[in-house]
Amino acid sequence: MTGVVLAVLALLALGYLLAAVDLHWSPLRTASWLAGLAVAAAGLTGPLAQAHGDLRAHLAAHLLTGMVA
């Protein structure tokens, strides 16, 4: 499951970078998008995603993916 999530996020990042080059988006917008993808990857595949027994860590993963990313 982790590999699939990372592969999907990598494809999204690649597609966005290709579109950013073609459409001449600002570097700040591109950096923000890539930072959001990194936060989503951390929340979906990192140690927070495996912390089903710890309510605080589980809710932190929800906050990362739902509000920050």
C-alpha positions as CSV (number, residue, x, y, z in Angstrom):
1,M,0.0,0.0,0.0
2,T,2.8,2.4,0.8
3,G,4.4,1.9,-2.5
4,V,1.2,2.6,-4.3
5,V,0.6,5.8,-2.4
6,L,4.2,7.0,-3.1
7,A,3.9,6.1,-6.8
8,V,0.7,8.1,-7.1
9,L,2.1,11.1,-5.3
10,A,5.3,10.9,-7.5
11,L,3.1,10.8,-10.7
12,L,1.2,13.8,-9.4
13,A,4.5,15.7,-8.7
14,L,5.9,14.8,-12.2
15,G,2.7,15.9,-13.9
16,Y,2.6,19.1,-12.0
17,L,6.2,19.9,-12.8
18,L,5.7,19.3,-16.5
19,A,2.6,21.5,-16.4
20,A,4.5,24.2,-14.5
21,V,7.3,24.3,-17.1
22,D,4.8,24.4,-19.9
23,L,2.4,27.0,-18.3
24,H,5.2,29.2,-16.7
25,W,3.8,29.0,-13.2
26,S,5.6,30.9,-10.4
27,P,8.3,28.9,-8.5
28,L,6.5,29.7,-5.2
29,R,3.4,28.0,-6.5
30,T,5.3,25.0,-7.6
31,A,7.2,24.8,-4.3
32,S,4.0,25.0,-2.4
33,W,2.4,22.2,-4.4
34,L,5.4,20.0,-3.9
35,A,5.5,20.7,-0.2
36,G,1.9,19.8,0.1
37,L,2.6,16.5,-1.6
38,A,5.5,15.8,0.8
39,V,3.2,16.5,3.7
40,A,0.6,14.2,2.2
41,A,3.2,11.5,1.8
42,A,4.3,11.9,5.4
43,G,0.8,11.6,6.6
44,L,-0.2,8.6,4.4
45,T,2.9,6.5,4.5
46,G,5.1,7.6,7.4
47,P,5.1,6.5,11.0
48,L,2.0,8.5,11.7
49,A,0.0,6.3,9.2
50,Q,1.1,3.2,11.2
51,A,0.1,4.6,14.6
52,H,-3.4,3.1,14.9
53,G,-2.9,2.4,18.6
54,D,-2.0,6.0,19.5
55,L,-4.9,8.4,19.2
56,R,-2.7,11.5,19.2
57,A,-0.5,10.3,16.4
58,H,-3.5,9.0,14.4
59,L,-5.2,12.4,14.7
60,A,-2.0,14.2,13.7
61,A,-2.0,12.1,10.5
62,H,-5.6,13.2,9.8
63,L,-4.6,16.9,10.4
64,L,-1.6,16.6,8.1
65,T,-3.5,15.1,5.2
66,G,-6.8,17.0,5.7
67,M,-5.7,20.5,6.7
68,V,-2.0,21.0,5.9
69,A,-1.7,19.1,2.6
